[in-house]
Structures are given as C-alpha cells and as structure tokens.
Amino acid sequence: MAGVQVGKRIIGADAPVIVGWDNIGRVQGGPFKQAFFTHFQPAVLFGLIAFWYYAPNEWAVASTGIWIGLCFKVLLLGLEWVNPRYRSWQLTWKEFATDVFYVGLGYTALRLFSGYFGNEFIISTIQNAMNWQKFDWFTGLPLLVQAILISMIFDFGQYWMHRGMHNWYPLWLTHAPHHYITQLNINKGAVGNPIELFLIGLGIGGFFDFLPRAFLIAGAFGMAVGTYQHINVRFNTPRWWRFIFNTTEHHSVHHSQDYEATRSNYSATWILWDRLFGTCVDGEAEVLGMEGGRRMDIRETMVFPFTEAWKDMKARRERGKAAADGSVEPQLEPAE
C-alpha cells in the first residue's frame, strides 16, 4: 500500500486509513435523521453546560454526574444499533460481556485504588511542597472560563501521558492491550490493563482551587466529547467540532492497524493539542487492532505488561551472555 503523506509521515502504508474528511461516510436518511445526527453532539454539550451552570446546589453534586453519565451511555448504546458507523463494529454478546467486566473493574477496584494513590493523593503532595498562592488570581476567573481551563489542563496532561505510552517502552507495555481491540463501541474506553487505565486518568486540573461547579461543567466536556472516542455511531460531525474536539473518526485512526496512524490523535477531548504539537491526522479507519486483528482476552490483558517485560529481560540477558561468550556479535537496539 502506498499510503498518504501527512507532514513527514506516510499514513496508511500498513493498513487502510482514510485521510482527510472528503471520503468519510455520511448519515443516510431523511431530513430529520440528517438533522438529528448533525446537531446531536453540540446540543448535548451545550445542554449539559447549561444544566450544570443553572442547576440548584443540591443537584450540582458528583453523584448526579455519575447518574447522568450512565444514562448518557445507555442512550448512546441505543444509537449504536439505530445508526452504526460500521456493521463490522456491531456489538456482540461476547464483546458486551467482556466490556461489562472492564467497566465493573473501573467502578470498583480501580476507583478504590485511585482514591488512595490517584489525583487527590498526588495533587495534595505537590500542593504541600509548593507555594500556589501566586495563582490565586487564576481561580477568580468566570465560572465557564474556569471549566474550560480545567478541561484543557487535564487533557493536556492526558495528551502527554498517552503520547509517552507510545514512545517509552515501559509505558507502552501497559497501554498495548488497549490497542488489541478490534472494534469501537461505547464501553471500549474501559478496556485495557488496570495500570494503564490508572495512569491515563491522572490529571493536573486539581492543582488549583477551582469552584466545585466549575469541575462539574468541565466534566461535561469529557462526557459530551471524550465519550464519543469509542463509539459505533455515524455522525455528520460539524466542521468546527472536529477542528476543536477529538472525534470517533480521529480515534479510529489512532486504533488502526497502520503503525504511523497509531502515533497520532493522542488527546482525549481537545484535538487542538494534537494540532498544536503536529500529531493530528484527520480521517477515519475501519480495520482496527494489532497483529492482524488478534483479539486479546481478559487474562492476557491483566498480565501482559509483566509477561512481556519478563520476556524482554530474558532475551536481553541471553543476548548479553552470548555477546560475552563471543558466540555472536553484540547488536544495537533499532531506533524506533
């Protein structure tokens, strides 16, 4: 395959990737269906922002956000059946049962662990070691501005953590299982090794004492934008939306079987970070996964970082022993 040049890279040389927006499929149907799947994403985002902005104090709590998030995912699960992006991504009972395991893991053991060693623990440690009073003016900004800053600051941290997972081998071992998914649907964001899911959730937005309601509005961006990364719904995404925000199209490129394409679109919400740092590839891919689309089971996902690290250490030790004995010439590690 020849591929398409994007900057200094060739995208689509290893596996099919649509580069650019011109050849991406459109929603098929009547005027109502066209309008619904064109304006659904902006309408949900603006609706959530308005809700959290004007909601009574007794409603503006984290538990309300959890229930809204669960109901929103059920709605999107229904839309996957009504208007799927690709039939090859259609959810099966086997896929659904596997996804339920990972979602349950995220809401139980992983959340418990994060409560002791996650954002709050790290942020409180750093806050106690530094003088943050010089940033007090930052928290006096308008509520909506604070919410956007929280979302962008958190996503900035996720961008570099995610990019690091593709460029530093120890982190890649934790992230690799997530790239063995062969389809996108509403719960695929929860699929992966627990170490990777913990690391990718770390953020720095909590360094500043923003208003609690600002965090809830910031969560609306994550819910109404980031949720679409792993979803099997065909939208007529507005141009302004896909320029600012990450989309299913962007993330499908990141999950394609093309190596160069996977090293793009690292952000979770704001694709602006990828545009700024030169890692954005606009387009879409249907053929996903690694090793020709091999599906990794739960057991292998749980132990993959450890077994692969052990194999690598063992291979390095054997190469070193062979080089010391003079039986083979020592070889340099190939540059990535």
C-alpha positions in Angstrom: 0.0 0.0 0.0 1.3 3.4 -0.9 -0.3 5.4 1.8 -0.8 9.2 2.0 1.8 11.7 3.1 0.8 13.8 6.2 3.6 16.1 7.1 6.7 14.0 7.2 4.9 10.7 7.7 3.2 8.2 5.4 -0.2 7.2 6.7 -2.0 4.1 5.5 1.0 2.2 4.2 0.4 -0.8 6.5 -3.4 -0.9 6.6 -6.3 1.0 5.2 -6.8 4.5 6.6 -9.0 7.3 5.1 -7.0 10.5 5.3 -9.0 13.8 5.2 -12.7 14.4 5.5 -13.8 14.2 1.9 -14.2 10.4 1.6 -15.7 9.8 5.1 -19.2 8.3 5.0 -22.3 10.5 5.7 -25.5 9.7 7.5 -28.1 8.2 5.1 -31.8 9.0 5.6 -34.4 11.7 5.7 -34.2 15.3 6.8 -35.0 14.6 10.5 -32.3 11.8 10.7 -29.8 14.1 9.0 -30.5 17.0 11.4 -30.5 14.8 14.5 -27.1 13.2 13.8 -25.6 16.5 12.7 -26.6 18.6 15.7 -26.8 15.8 18.4 -23.2 16.3 19.7 -23.3 20.1 20.1 -26.8 20.0 21.5 -25.8 17.6 24.2 -22.6 19.5 25.1 -24.5 22.9 25.4 -27.3 21.3 27.2 -25.0 19.8 29.9 -23.1 23.0 30.3 -26.4 24.9 30.8 -27.6 22.2 33.3 -24.5 22.4 35.5 -24.4 26.2 35.2 -28.0 26.8 36.4 -28.7 23.6 38.5 -29.7 24.1 42.1 -26.9 23.4 44.6 -28.5 20.2 45.8 -28.3 18.9 42.3 -24.8 20.1 41.5 -23.0 17.1 43.1 -20.8 14.4 41.8 -23.4 11.7 42.2 -25.7 13.5 39.8 -22.9 13.5 37.2 -22.5 9.7 37.7 -26.2 9.1 37.0 -26.2 11.4 34.0 -23.1 9.6 32.7 -24.7 6.2 33.0 -28.0 7.3 31.3 -26.0 9.0 28.5 -24.1 5.8 27.8 -27.3 3.8 27.7 -28.7 6.4 25.2 -25.5 6.1 23.0 -25.7 2.3 23.2 -29.1 2.5 21.6 -27.9 4.9 18.9 -25.2 2.3 18.0 -28.0 0.0 17.0 -30.0 2.7 15.2 -27.2 4.3 13.2 -23.9 2.3 13.4 -20.8 3.7 11.8 -19.6 0.3 10.7 -21.5 -3.0 10.7 -18.2 -4.8 11.4 -18.1 -3.0 14.8 -21.6 -4.2 15.8 -21.7 -5.2 19.4 -21.9 -9.0 20.1 -22.8 -10.7 23.3 -19.2 -11.8 23.8 -17.9 -8.3 23.3 -20.6 -6.9 25.6 -19.8 -9.4 28.4 -16.1 -8.6 28.2 -16.8 -4.9 28.3 -19.0 -5.3 31.4 -16.1 -6.8 33.2 -13.8 -3.9 32.4 -16.5 -1.3 33.3 -17.1 -3.1 36.6 -13.4 -3.1 37.3 -13.2 0.6 36.7 -16.1 1.4 39.0 -14.9 -0.8 41.8 -11.2 -1.8 42.4 -9.7 0.8 40.1 -11.7 3.6 41.6 -10.9 2.5 45.2 -7.1 2.3 44.3 -7.3 5.8 42.6 -8.8 7.2 45.8 -5.7 6.4 47.7 -3.0 6.9 45.1 -4.6 8.8 42.3 -5.1 12.5 41.5 -6.0 13.6 45.1 -3.0 11.9 46.7 -0.5 13.3 44.1 -2.0 16.8 44.0 -2.1 17.1 47.8 1.5 16.0 48.0 2.7 18.6 45.4 0.5 21.3 46.8 2.0 20.9 50.3 5.5 21.1 48.7 5.0 24.3 46.8 3.5 27.8 47.2 0.5 28.1 45.0 -0.9 31.4 46.4 0.6 33.2 43.4 -2.0 31.6 41.3 -5.0 32.8 43.3 -6.0 35.2 40.6 -6.5 32.2 38.4 -9.4 31.0 40.5 -11.2 34.3 40.3 -11.9 33.9 36.6 -15.6 33.5 35.4 -17.1 30.1 36.0 -17.2 28.9 32.4 -13.6 30.0 31.8 -12.5 28.0 34.9 -14.4 25.0 33.5 -12.7 25.2 30.1 -9.3 25.6 31.7 -9.9 22.6 34.0 -10.8 20.5 30.9 -7.9 21.7 28.8 -5.3 21.4 31.6 -6.5 17.8 32.4 -6.5 16.9 28.7 -3.0 18.4 28.3 -1.7 16.0 30.9 -3.6 13.1 29.3 -2.1 14.1 25.9 1.5 13.8 27.1 0.8 10.7 29.2 -0.8 9.0 26.2 2.0 10.1 23.9 4.5 8.8 26.4 2.8 5.5 26.3 3.5 5.2 22.6 7.1 6.4 22.9 8.5 4.9 26.1 8.6 1.1 26.2 7.7 0.5 29.9 4.6 2.7 29.5 3.8 1.0 26.1 3.6 -2.4 27.8 0.7 -1.1 30.0 -1.0 0.6 27.0 -0.6 -2.1 24.3 -3.6 -4.3 25.4 -5.9 -1.4 24.7 -4.8 -1.4 21.1 -5.8 -5.0 20.6 -9.5 -4.0 20.5 -10.9 -4.7 17.0 -14.0 -2.5 17.1 -15.1 0.7 18.7 -18.3 0.9 20.9 -19.5 2.8 23.9 -17.6 0.8 26.6 -14.3 0.2 24.8 -12.6 3.1 26.6 -12.7 0.9 29.7 -10.9 -2.0 28.1 -7.2 -2.2 29.0 -4.7 -3.2 31.7 -5.6 -1.6 35.1 -2.2 0.1 35.3 -2.8 1.9 32.0 -6.3 2.9 33.0 -5.0 4.4 36.2 -2.1 6.3 34.6 -4.3 7.7 31.7 -6.7 9.0 34.3 -4.2 11.2 36.1 -4.6 14.9 35.6 -3.3 18.2 36.9 -6.6 20.2 36.9 -6.9 19.8 40.7 -3.8 21.8 41.5 -5.9 24.9 41.5 -8.8 25.5 43.9 -11.4 26.0 41.2 -15.1 26.3 42.1 -16.7 22.8 42.6 -19.3 23.7 40.0 -16.5 24.5 37.5 -15.3 20.9 37.8 -18.8 19.6 37.1 -19.0 21.8 33.9 -15.5 20.6 32.9 -16.8 17.1 33.3 -19.5 17.9 30.8 -16.8 18.4 28.2 -15.3 15.0 29.0 -18.7 13.3 28.9 -20.1 15.1 25.8 -16.9 14.9 23.8 -14.5 12.3 25.1 -17.2 9.6 25.3 -17.5 9.7 21.5 -14.0 8.4 21.1 -15.0 4.8 21.5 -18.5 4.7 19.9 -20.0 3.0 16.9 -22.4 5.8 15.7 -22.2 7.6 12.4 -22.5 11.4 12.8 -22.4 14.2 10.3 -19.9 15.9 12.6 -19.8 19.7 12.1 -16.5 21.1 10.8 -16.0 23.4 13.7 -16.5 20.5 16.1 -13.9 18.2 14.5 -11.4 21.0 14.3 -11.6 21.7 18.1 -12.5 18.4 19.6 -11.4 14.8 19.3 -13.9 12.6 17.4 -14.7 8.9 16.8 -13.1 9.5 13.3 -9.8 10.7 14.9 -9.7 7.9 17.4 -10.4 5.2 14.9 -7.3 6.4 13.1 -5.3 6.1 16.3 -6.6 2.5 16.7 -6.0 1.4 13.1 -3.6 -1.4 12.1 -1.3 1.2 10.4 1.7 1.9 12.7 2.2 5.5 11.7 -1.5 6.3 12.1 -1.5 4.9 15.7 1.1 7.6 16.6 -1.4 10.4 16.2 -4.5 11.8 17.9 -3.4 11.4 21.5 -5.7 13.8 23.1 -8.9 12.7 24.9 -11.1 15.8 24.4 -9.3 18.7 22.7 -7.8 17.7 19.4 -6.3 21.2 19.4 -3.3 19.8 21.4 -2.6 17.3 18.6 -2.9 20.1 16.0 -0.5 22.3 18.1 2.1 19.6 18.5 1.9 18.2 15.0 0.3 14.8 15.8 -3.1 15.3 14.4 -4.3 13.1 11.5 -7.8 13.9 10.3 -9.6 10.9 8.8 -11.1 7.5 9.7 -10.3 3.8 9.8 -12.4 0.7 10.0 -9.8 -2.0 10.3 -8.5 -1.8 13.9 -6.2 -3.7 16.2 -2.8 -5.3 16.2 -1.2 -8.5 14.9 -3.7 -8.6 12.1 -6.7 -8.0 14.3 -5.9 -10.6 17.0 -8.3 -10.2 19.9 -6.6 -10.2 23.4 -8.6 -12.0 26.1 -9.0 -10.7 29.7 -6.4 -13.0 31.2 -3.7 -11.9 28.8 -4.7 -8.3 29.2 -4.2 -8.5 33.0 -0.7 -10.0 32.9 0.6 -8.6 29.6 2.9 -5.8 31.0 4.6 -8.3 33.3 4.9 -11.3 30.9 6.2 -9.1 28.1 8.7 -7.3 30.5 9.9 -10.7 31.6 10.4 -12.0 28.1 12.3 -8.8 27.1 14.6 -9.0 30.2 15.2 -12.7 29.5 16.0 -12.0 25.8 18.4 -9.1 26.7 20.2 -11.3 29.3 20.6 -14.1 26.7 21.9 -11.7 24.1 24.3 -10.2 26.7 25.6 -13.7 27.7 26.0 -14.7 24.0 28.0 -11.5 23.3 30.2 -12.0 26.4 31.0 -15.6 25.2 31.9 -14.3 21.8 29.4 -16.6 20.0 27.5 -13.6 18.4 28.3 -10.0 17.7 26.5 -7.6 20.0 23.7 -5.8 18.3 22.4 -2.3 18.8 18.7 -1.8 19.6 17.0 -0.5 16.5 15.8 3.1 16.6 12.0 3.4 16.9 
